Amino acid sequence: MNKIYFYGLPNCTTCQKALRRLDYHGVSNIVKRSIKDEPLTREEIEKLVEMLGGVENLFSRRSVKYRELGLRDKTLSEAEMLDLMVSEYTFLKRPILVAGDTAIAGFFEKEYDSFFQTSNQNSRQTQRR
């Protein structure tokens, strides 16, 4: 498997759980990036939005800033959500995992398991040929 790009926060417990799951699957070729220390660019966020099938799939409504700004009572456009994610890393769901042309935002153990089982099966089939 090619490099896996992992965007998250070092002290985020969900990110730590996701990294443990990657370890469980024997994934070692991980390129980690702190979205706080090295914020994603607008272009990177736009590419992730495209990979994930829409801005809603990357935008986090669980952020403290989301509550502080009173956004719960507002309907945000896709452009507004994109601007918020570009301006403040806490509006990004985390962790974000990118493997080739596939991205996963947030951590759900079953989703990781399914992805890596499928990837491992594909790589074994390629090796047999």
C-alpha positions as CSV (number, residue, x, y, z in Angstrom):
1,M,0.0,0.0,0.0
2,N,1.2,3.5,-0.8
3,K,1.7,6.2,1.8
4,I,-1.2,7.0,4.1
5,Y,-1.7,10.6,5.0
6,F,-3.1,11.2,8.5
7,Y,-4.3,14.7,9.4
8,G,-5.2,15.3,13.0
9,L,-4.1,16.6,16.3
10,P,-1.5,14.9,18.5
11,N,-3.6,15.3,21.7
12,C,-6.9,14.4,20.2
13,T,-8.1,11.1,21.8
14,T,-10.1,10.2,18.6
15,C,-7.0,10.7,16.5
16,Q,-5.0,8.5,18.9
17,K,-7.7,5.7,18.6
18,A,-7.5,6.0,14.9
19,L,-3.7,5.6,14.9
20,R,-4.0,2.6,17.2
21,R,-6.4,1.1,14.6
22,L,-3.9,1.7,11.9
23,D,-1.3,0.0,14.0
24,Y,-3.7,-2.9,14.5
25,H,-3.9,-3.3,10.7
26,G,-0.1,-3.2,10.4
27,V,-0.1,0.2,8.6
28,S,3.3,1.7,9.0
29,N,3.7,4.0,6.0
30,I,1.9,6.9,7.7
31,V,2.7,10.6,7.0
32,K,1.2,12.5,10.0
33,R,0.4,16.2,9.9
34,S,-1.0,18.3,12.7
35,I,-3.8,20.4,11.3
36,K,-3.1,23.0,14.0
37,D,0.6,23.3,13.5
38,E,0.5,23.0,9.7
39,P,-3.0,24.1,8.6
40,L,-4.5,22.7,5.4
41,T,-4.6,25.1,2.5
42,R,-7.9,26.0,0.7
43,E,-6.8,23.9,-2.2
44,E,-6.1,20.9,0.1
45,I,-9.5,21.3,1.8
46,E,-11.3,21.7,-1.6
47,K,-9.6,18.4,-2.8
48,L,-10.7,16.6,0.4
49,V,-14.3,17.9,0.0
50,E,-14.3,16.5,-3.5
51,M,-12.8,13.2,-2.4
52,L,-15.4,12.9,0.5
53,G,-18.3,13.7,-1.7
54,G,-19.3,17.1,-0.3
55,V,-18.4,19.8,2.2
56,E,-20.8,18.3,4.8
57,N,-18.6,15.2,5.0
58,L,-15.6,17.3,6.2
59,F,-17.3,20.0,8.2
60,S,-17.4,19.5,12.0
61,R,-20.4,20.8,13.9
62,R,-18.9,19.6,17.2
63,S,-16.4,22.4,17.4
64,V,-16.4,24.7,20.4
65,K,-16.2,27.6,17.9
66,Y,-19.3,26.3,16.2
67,R,-21.2,26.8,19.5
68,E,-19.4,30.0,20.4
69,L,-20.3,31.6,17.1
70,G,-24.0,30.6,17.4
71,L,-23.9,28.7,14.2
72,R,-26.3,26.0,15.4
73,D,-29.2,28.3,14.6
74,K,-28.0,29.3,11.2
75,T,-28.1,27.5,7.8
76,L,-24.6,27.7,6.4
77,S,-23.9,27.6,2.7
78,E,-21.2,25.3,1.3
79,A,-19.1,28.4,0.6
80,E,-19.5,29.5,4.3
81,M,-18.5,26.1,5.6
82,L,-15.5,26.0,3.3
83,D,-14.4,29.5,4.5
84,L,-14.8,28.4,8.1
85,M,-12.7,25.2,7.6
86,V,-10.0,27.3,5.9
87,S,-9.9,29.9,8.6
88,E,-10.1,27.6,11.7
89,Y,-8.8,24.0,11.9
90,T,-11.4,23.1,14.5
91,F,-14.1,23.1,11.8
92,L,-12.5,20.1,10.2
93,K,-13.7,16.6,11.2
94,R,-10.8,14.7,12.5
95,P,-8.9,12.7,11.9
96,I,-8.7,12.8,8.1
97,L,-7.1,9.8,6.5
98,V,-6.1,9.9,2.8
99,A,-4.9,6.8,0.9
100,G,-4.6,7.2,-2.8
101,D,-7.8,8.6,-4.1
102,T,-9.8,7.7,-1.0
103,A,-10.4,9.8,2.1
104,I,-12.1,9.2,5.4
105,A,-13.1,12.0,7.8
106,G,-13.7,11.2,11.4
107,F,-13.0,7.9,13.0
108,F,-15.3,4.9,13.0
109,E,-13.6,1.6,13.7
110,K,-15.8,-0.4,11.4
111,E,-15.1,2.0,8.5
112,Y,-11.3,1.7,9.1
113,D,-11.5,-2.1,9.4
114,S,-13.6,-2.3,6.2
115,F,-11.2,-0.1,4.3
116,F,-8.0,-1.9,5.4
117,Q,-9.5,-5.4,4.9
118,T,-10.5,-4.4,1.3
119,S,-7.1,-2.8,0.7
120,N,-5.2,-5.8,2.0
121,Q,-7.3,-8.1,-0.2
122,N,-6.6,-6.0,-3.2
123,S,-2.9,-5.9,-2.6
124,R,-2.8,-9.7,-2.0
125,Q,-4.7,-10.3,-5.3
126,T,-2.2,-8.0,-7.1
127,Q,0.7,-9.9,-5.6
128,R,-0.7,-13.3,-6.8
129,R,-0.8,-12.1,-10.5
